[in-house]
Amino acid sequence: MTKTQKKILENTIKRCRERDIIIPTYEQMYNPDKIPQGIKDELKNIGLWDLHSRNLFRITWKNEPVKFGGGFNGVNFMEIPKELSGVKARILVLIGKWFPTGSHKVGATFGPLVEKLVRGEFDPTTQKALWPSTGNYCRGGAYDAYLLACPSIAVLPEGMSKERFEWLKKVGSEIYPTPGVESNVKEVYDKTKELKNARPDEIVVLNQFDEIGNAIWHYAVTGRAMEEVYQNEKKGRQRFSAIFLTQGSAGTLGCADYIRKLHPQVKVCAGEAWQCPTLLYNGFGGHRIEGIGDKHVPWIHNLKNMDMVADIDDEKCMRLIRLFNEPAGRKYLKRMKVPAEIVDNLDLFGISSVANLIGSIKMAKYYEMNENDIIFTVATDSMELYQSRLKELHEEHGEYSEVDAAKDFETCLQAIETDHMLELSYWDKKRMHNLKYFTWVEQQGKSVEELNAQWYDEDYWEKRFNSYKEWDKLIEEFNEKTGLLKKYK
């Protein structure tokens, strides 16, 4: 560690001591049983979304599903019944609503920032964390930064839902809207570069598309959560057969590298919007599946670990959020024998969550899966963050009737087909991997040598994903130096 890093680390430790900030380990985020009882007692008086540093310990899939004062339980998940999915395979969905901010992105943003704090590579007294994003990542980043007493900057497309911008204002983040919508990632990069060039010493860019800490959190926490649910829920000969996740930043897909070690036969599918078929056809375009920015391949996406790509029509997603949330839609689903406890909780699925559900059904049909197959996916966030979109759909299309519900149920669920899917050969994977060159080497300054190492070095990904074990040691040392854990021992 250099003298400069030591000084920065001293500044960070002093600030955390003054602000009573204790940082959780990855092990505690996966297994909250290891959190000191005194911290759990404090959480009984804190709301899930409160801007309180103890909520760092709620960056876990195991929060009690309540808005205030909750403790911890098992992994929050929902099983999609065949009456809704139309397939025999079991589809298990990890639920992201019960994270602070209502999205698991507080986990994806934890790693990139905390890793730098405990290494002395980010000074919260003089620097700002810049979060380039198409939505939830900058929300999660601004939230984590606030809890860690770090100023932040959000850069995201102006076409994202107004709920995102309102939240960013609440936490006091600088906000820079960029032209376009979900798939306009380059515009976000351009603004980020402009800001960094103008304020080089002040700004630290934490880009979800190239920060391995994003994927590491899902490897260490989400992957293990999926395996725990599988071990608790499997019956007889049932196998962990598949994972479907929209690409987005590719962070969540980090969980697949963990699962592949335990279940080598698992099929992993990366999804994207059909309106922007970057992986499938090197295509481009705009789409409405908020949460999955496109038109490039993230640096942290391990393409060698993919088996399939499937594109999702954003029109089906928008129709299904009405089916799942409008009174007429829910009434019809109950008529179709979908269990009431499922129907009444379909608001746990935001727009990209619906895309993940559609993709899981497509996988089940493509591979002709049966009752012995279990497919995992996630609901990144809930409809709590998209009420403005429902209002817009209502204004555009009018009242939602039971006839509309019947059409959407049949067309967008029961009649899902295996269109716009590609099972990947070695050269398909390499073609997609090679697309990284144009964004990351030509535009963002990465090296060809590392690009090749991602493909040819058999230890490249394994070493990076297991970095969380080293980071946990640094976090424990950091907490010891602040001295704040003494009162809980």
C-alpha positions in Angstrom: 0.0 0.0 0.0 1.4 3.4 -1.0 1.6 6.4 1.3 -1.2 8.0 -0.5 -3.4 4.9 -0.1 -2.6 4.8 3.6 -3.6 8.4 4.0 -6.8 7.9 2.1 -7.6 4.8 4.3 -7.0 6.8 7.4 -9.4 9.5 6.2 -12.0 6.8 5.4 -11.7 5.0 8.8 -12.0 8.4 10.6 -15.1 9.3 8.6 -16.7 5.9 9.2 -15.9 6.1 12.9 -17.5 9.6 13.1 -20.6 8.5 11.2 -20.9 5.1 13.0 -20.6 3.1 9.8 -19.9 -0.6 10.0 -19.4 -2.5 6.7 -20.9 -6.0 6.3 -18.9 -8.9 4.8 -20.0 -10.9 1.9 -20.3 -13.9 4.2 -22.8 -11.9 6.4 -24.7 -10.8 3.3 -25.2 -14.4 2.3 -25.6 -15.7 5.9 -27.2 -13.0 8.2 -26.9 -15.4 11.1 -23.3 -14.2 11.3 -24.4 -10.6 11.9 -23.9 -9.4 15.5 -27.1 -9.6 17.5 -26.8 -6.0 18.6 -27.0 -4.9 15.0 -30.1 -7.1 14.4 -31.6 -5.4 17.5 -30.9 -1.9 16.0 -32.6 -2.9 12.7 -35.9 -3.5 14.6 -36.2 0.3 14.7 -35.1 1.0 11.1 -37.2 1.0 7.9 -36.1 -1.1 4.9 -35.6 2.0 2.7 -34.3 4.3 5.5 -31.1 6.3 4.9 -29.4 4.6 7.8 -26.0 3.0 7.7 -27.2 -0.2 9.4 -29.2 -0.9 6.3 -25.9 -2.0 4.8 -26.6 -5.3 6.6 -29.9 -5.6 4.7 -28.1 -6.1 1.4 -29.2 -9.7 1.3 -31.8 -12.0 -0.3 -32.9 -13.0 3.2 -34.6 -9.9 4.6 -37.9 -10.5 6.3 -40.5 -9.2 3.7 -41.7 -6.2 5.7 -41.1 -2.5 5.2 -40.1 -1.6 8.8 -38.1 -3.3 11.5 -37.7 -6.7 9.9 -35.2 -9.3 10.8 -33.9 -12.1 8.5 -35.4 -15.4 7.3 -34.8 -17.7 4.3 -34.2 -16.6 0.8 -37.1 -14.6 -0.6 -38.4 -16.4 -3.7 -41.6 -17.3 -5.5 -42.4 -20.4 -7.5 -44.4 -19.8 -10.7 -47.2 -22.4 -11.0 -47.8 -24.2 -14.3 -51.3 -22.6 -14.4 -49.4 -19.3 -15.1 -46.3 -20.5 -16.9 -48.0 -23.1 -19.1 -44.9 -25.4 -18.7 -44.2 -28.4 -16.5 -40.8 -27.3 -15.3 -40.6 -25.6 -12.0 -39.6 -21.9 -12.3 -38.2 -20.4 -9.1 -37.7 -16.6 -8.9 -35.6 -14.9 -6.3 -37.4 -11.7 -5.2 -35.6 -8.4 -5.2 -38.2 -6.1 -3.7 -37.1 -6.8 -0.2 -33.7 -5.1 -0.6 -33.3 -1.5 0.4 -34.5 0.7 -2.5 -36.6 -2.3 -3.7 -33.9 -3.7 -6.0 -30.9 -6.1 -5.6 -28.8 -3.5 -7.3 -27.7 -2.3 -3.8 -25.6 -5.5 -3.9 -24.2 -5.0 -7.3 -23.0 -1.5 -6.3 -21.7 -2.6 -2.9 -18.7 -4.4 -4.3 -17.3 -1.8 -6.6 -17.4 1.0 -3.9 -16.5 -1.0 -0.8 -13.6 -2.8 -2.4 -12.0 0.7 -3.1 -12.8 2.1 0.3 -11.1 -0.7 2.2 -8.1 -0.6 -0.1 -7.6 3.1 0.3 -8.4 3.8 -3.4 -11.4 6.1 -2.8 -11.4 9.1 -0.4 -15.0 10.0 0.7 -13.7 13.3 2.0 -12.5 14.6 -1.3 -14.0 12.4 -4.1 -17.4 11.5 -5.6 -18.6 8.1 -6.9 -20.0 8.4 -10.4 -22.5 5.7 -11.3 -23.1 5.3 -15.1 -26.4 3.5 -15.4 -29.7 2.9 -17.2 -31.7 3.0 -13.9 -31.5 0.8 -10.9 -27.7 0.6 -10.7 -27.3 4.4 -10.1 -30.2 4.2 -7.6 -28.5 1.4 -5.7 -25.1 3.1 -6.0 -26.4 6.5 -4.7 -28.0 4.7 -1.8 -25.0 2.7 -0.8 -22.8 5.8 -1.2 -25.1 7.8 1.1 -24.9 5.1 3.7 -21.1 5.0 3.4 -20.9 8.8 3.6 -19.6 9.1 0.0 -20.9 11.8 -2.3 -22.2 10.5 -5.6 -23.1 11.4 -9.2 -25.7 9.6 -11.3 -25.6 9.5 -15.1 -28.7 7.9 -16.8 -30.9 8.2 -19.8 -33.6 10.9 -19.6 -36.2 8.5 -20.8 -36.1 6.4 -17.6 -39.1 6.3 -15.2 -39.6 9.4 -13.1 -39.4 7.3 -9.9 -35.7 6.8 -10.5 -35.0 10.5 -10.8 -37.2 11.3 -7.7 -35.2 8.8 -5.6 -31.8 10.2 -6.8 -32.9 13.7 -5.8 -33.9 12.4 -2.3 -30.4 11.0 -1.6 -28.8 14.2 -2.8 -27.0 12.8 -5.8 -25.8 15.0 -8.7 -27.9 14.0 -11.7 -27.0 14.1 -15.4 -29.7 12.9 -17.7 -28.5 11.8 -21.1 -30.3 11.5 -24.5 -32.4 8.4 -25.1 -33.8 5.4 -23.3 -32.8 2.0 -21.9 -30.5 1.0 -24.8 -28.7 4.3 -25.2 -25.6 3.2 -23.2 -23.0 4.9 -25.3 -24.5 8.3 -24.5 -24.1 7.5 -20.8 -20.5 6.6 -21.4 -19.9 9.8 -23.3 -21.3 12.0 -20.5 -19.3 10.0 -18.0 -16.1 10.6 -19.9 -16.8 14.3 -20.2 -17.4 14.6 -16.5 -14.3 12.6 -15.6 -12.1 14.7 -17.9 -13.4 17.9 -16.4 -12.9 16.7 -12.8 -10.2 14.0 -12.9 -9.1 14.1 -9.3 -12.6 14.4 -7.8 -14.5 11.8 -9.7 -14.1 8.0 -9.4 -16.1 6.2 -12.1 -17.8 3.0 -10.9 -19.1 1.5 -14.2 -21.4 -1.5 -13.7 -20.4 -2.8 -17.1 -16.7 -3.2 -16.3 -16.6 -3.3 -12.4 -16.0 -7.0 -11.5 -17.3 -6.2 -8.0 -20.8 -6.1 -9.6 -20.6 -9.7 -10.8 -18.6 -10.9 -7.7 -21.5 -9.9 -5.4 -23.9 -12.2 -7.4 -21.3 -15.0 -7.5 -20.8 -14.9 -3.7 -24.4 -14.1 -2.6 -26.9 -14.7 -5.4 -25.4 -17.9 -6.6 -25.2 -19.3 -3.1 -28.8 -18.2 -2.5 -30.0 -20.1 -5.6 -28.2 -23.2 -4.5 -29.7 -23.0 -1.0 -33.3 -22.7 -2.4 -32.6 -25.6 -4.7 -31.4 -27.8 -1.9 -34.4 -26.9 0.2 -37.0 -27.2 -2.6 -35.9 -30.1 -4.8 -37.9 -33.3 -4.7 -36.9 -36.8 -5.8 -35.0 -36.6 -9.1 -35.4 -32.9 -9.7 -32.3 -31.2 -11.0 -30.9 -27.7 -11.2 -31.5 -27.5 -15.0 -31.3 -23.9 -16.1 -30.7 -20.2 -15.3 -32.3 -17.4 -17.3 -31.2 -13.8 -16.8 -31.3 -10.8 -19.0 -27.8 -9.6 -19.8 -28.0 -6.0 -18.7 -24.7 -5.3 -17.0 -24.1 -9.0 -16.8 -23.6 -8.7 -13.1 -26.4 -11.0 -12.1 -25.0 -13.6 -14.6 -22.0 -13.9 -12.3 -24.2 -16.3 -10.2 -24.1 -18.7 -13.1 -20.3 -19.1 -12.7 -20.9 -20.2 -9.1 -23.7 -22.6 -10.0 -21.8 -24.1 -12.9 -19.1 -25.4 -10.5 -21.8 -27.3 -8.5 -24.0 -28.3 -11.5 -21.9 -28.6 -14.6 -24.9 -29.7 -16.7 -26.8 -26.4 -16.0 -28.0 -24.5 -19.1 -27.4 -20.7 -18.9 -29.3 -18.3 -21.1 -28.6 -14.6 -21.5 -31.6 -12.6 -22.5 -32.0 -9.3 -24.2 -34.7 -7.2 -25.9 -35.8 -8.3 -29.4 -35.9 -4.6 -30.3 -32.2 -4.4 -29.6 -30.7 -7.9 -30.6 -27.1 -7.1 -29.9 -25.9 -10.6 -28.9 -28.2 -12.4 -31.3 -27.7 -10.4 -34.5 -25.1 -7.7 -33.6 -28.2 -5.5 -33.8 -29.2 -2.2 -32.2 -32.3 -0.2 -31.4 -34.4 1.1 -28.5 -36.7 -0.8 -26.2 -38.9 -0.5 -23.1 -37.5 -3.3 -20.8 -36.1 -0.9 -18.2 -33.1 -2.4 -16.4 -31.3 -4.1 -19.3 -29.2 -1.6 -21.2 -27.9 -2.9 -24.6 -26.0 -2.2 -27.8 -22.8 -3.5 -26.3 -21.4 -6.5 -24.4 -20.3 -5.8 -20.8 -16.6 -6.3 -20.0 -17.6 -8.5 -17.0 -19.8 -10.9 -19.0 -18.1 -14.4 -19.2 -19.5 -15.4 -22.6 -17.7 -18.8 -22.3 -20.2 -19.7 -19.6 -23.3 -19.1 -21.7 -25.3 -21.9 -23.5 -28.0 -19.8 -25.2 -29.2 -16.3 -26.0 -33.0 -15.5 -26.1 -34.5 -12.3 -27.2 -37.7 -11.0 -25.5 -40.3 -8.8 -27.2 -40.8 -5.7 -25.1 -44.4 -5.5 -26.2 -45.2 -8.8 -24.3 -43.5 -7.4 -21.2 -45.7 -4.2 -21.3 -48.8 -6.2 -21.9 -48.0 -8.6 -19.0 -47.4 -5.8 -16.4 -51.0 -4.8 -17.1 -52.3 -8.3 -16.9 -50.4 -8.8 -13.6 -51.4 -5.5 -12.0 -54.8 -4.3 -13.4 -57.9 -5.5 -11.4 -59.4 -7.1 -14.5 -56.2 -8.9 -15.2 -55.9 -10.4 -11.7 -59.6 -11.4 -11.8 -59.1 -13.2 -15.0 -56.0 -15.0 -13.8 -57.9 -16.3 -10.8 -60.6 -17.6 -13.2 -57.8 -19.5 -15.0 -57.1 -21.3 -11.7 -53.8 -19.4 -11.0 -53.6 -19.6 -7.1 -54.8 -16.4 -5.5 -51.7 -16.0 -3.3 -49.6 -15.9 -6.5 -51.9 -13.5 -8.4 -52.0 -11.1 -5.4 -48.2 -10.9 -5.4 -47.5 -10.4 -9.1 -46.7 -6.8 -8.4 -43.3 -8.2 -7.1 -42.3 -8.4 -10.8 -41.0 -5.2 -12.4 -40.6 -4.9 -16.2 -37.3 -6.7 -16.5 -38.5 -9.3 -14.0 -41.4 -10.1 -16.4 -38.8 -10.4 -19.2 -36.9 -13.0 -17.0 -40.1 -14.9 -16.6 -40.8 -15.0 -20.3 -37.2 -16.1 -21.0 -37.5 -18.9 -18.4 -40.7 -20.2 -20.1 -38.9 -20.0 -23.5 -36.1 -22.1 -22.2 -38.4 -24.7 -20.7 -40.1 -25.1 -24.0 -36.9 -25.1 -26.1 -35.3 -27.9 -24.0 -38.7 -29.7 -23.5 -38.3 -29.6 -19.8 -40.5 -31.6 -17.4 -41.4 -31.9 -13.7 -37.8 -32.9 -12.9 -36.3 -29.7 -14.2 -35.9 -26.5 -12.1 -35.2 -23.2 -13.7 -33.9 -20.2 -11.7 -34.3 -16.5 -12.5 -34.6 -13.3 -10.5 -37.1 -10.5 -10.1 -34.7 -7.5 -9.9 -37.3 -5.1 -8.7 -41.1 -4.7 -8.4 -43.9 -2.6 -9.9 -43.5 -0.2 -7.0 -40.8 1.5 -9.2 -43.0 1.6 -12.4 -46.3 3.0 -11.4 -45.8 5.9 -13.8 -45.5 3.3 -16.6 -48.8 1.7 -15.7 -50.4 5.2 -15.8 -48.9 5.9 -19.2 -50.2 2.6 -20.6 -53.6 3.4 -19.2 -53.6 6.8 -20.9 -52.4 5.3 -24.2 -54.6 2.2 -24.4 -57.6 3.0 -22.2 -59.3 0.9 -19.6 -58.0 -2.7 -19.2 -60.9 -5.2 -19.7 -61.3 -8.9 -19.1 -61.2 -9.4 -22.8 -57.7 -7.7 -22.9 -56.7 -10.0 -20.0 -57.8 -13.1 -21.9 -55.8 -12.0 -25.0 -52.7 -11.2 -23.1 -52.8 -14.4 -21.0 -53.0 -16.5 -24.2 -50.7 -14.5 -26.4 -48.0 -13.4 -24.0 -47.9 -16.5 -21.7 -49.6 -19.6 -22.9 -48.6 -19.2 -26.5 -44.9 -18.2 -25.9 -42.8 -19.7 -28.6 -39.1 -20.6 -29.0 -38.5 -17.8 -31.5 -35.5 -15.5 -31.5 -33.3 -18.1 -29.6 -29.9 -19.4 -30.4 -28.1 -22.3 -28.7 -24.5 -21.3 -28.8 -21.6 -23.1 -30.5 -18.0 -22.3 -29.6 -17.8 -19.8 -32.4 -21.1 -18.1 -31.5 -19.7 -17.5 -28.0 -16.5 -16.1 -29.4 -18.3 -13.9 -31.9 -20.2 -12.3 -28.9 -17.0 -12.1 -26.9 -15.2 -10.3 -29.7 -17.9 -7.6 -29.7 -16.3 -6.4 -26.5 -13.4 -5.1 -28.6 -15.3 -2.3 -30.2 -16.6 -0.8 -26.9 -13.9 -1.6 -24.5 -10.6 -1.5 -26.4 -11.4 1.1 -29.1 -13.6 3.4 -26.9 -12.8 2.7 -23.2 -9.1 2.0 -23.2 -9.0 -1.7 -22.2 -6.2 -3.8 -23.5 -6.3 -6.5 -26.2 -4.2 -8.7 -23.9 -6.8 -8.7 -21.2 -9.6 -9.3 -23.7 -7.7 -12.4 -24.9 -7.0 -13.5 -21.4 -10.8 -13.5 -20.7 -11.2 -16.0 -23.4 -8.0 -18.1 -23.3 -6.8 -18.0 -19.6 -8.7 -20.8 -17.8 -8.1 -19.1 -14.4 -9.1 -15.6 -15.4 -12.7 -15.7 -14.2 -12.2 -18.0 -11.3 -9.5 -15.8 -9.7 -11.6 -12.7 -10.0 -14.8 -14.2 -8.7 -13.1 -15.5 -5.6 -11.7 -12.1 -4.8 -14.6 -11.7 -2.3 -12.7 -13.9 0.2 -9.8 -11.4 0.2 -12.2 -8.5 0.4 -13.9 -10.0 3.4 -10.6 -10.0 5.2 -10.0 -6.4 4.3 -13.5 -5.5 5.5 -12.9 -7.2 8.8 -9.6 -5.4 9.3 -11.3 -2.1 8.4 -14.1 -2.6 10.9 -11.5 -3.5 13.6 -9.7 -0.2 12.9 -12.9 1.9 13.3 -13.4 0.2 16.7 -17.2 0.2 16.2 -17.7 -3.5 16.6 -16.4 -3.6 20.1 -19.8 -2.6 21.6 -21.4 -5.7 20.1 -18.9 -8.2 21.6 
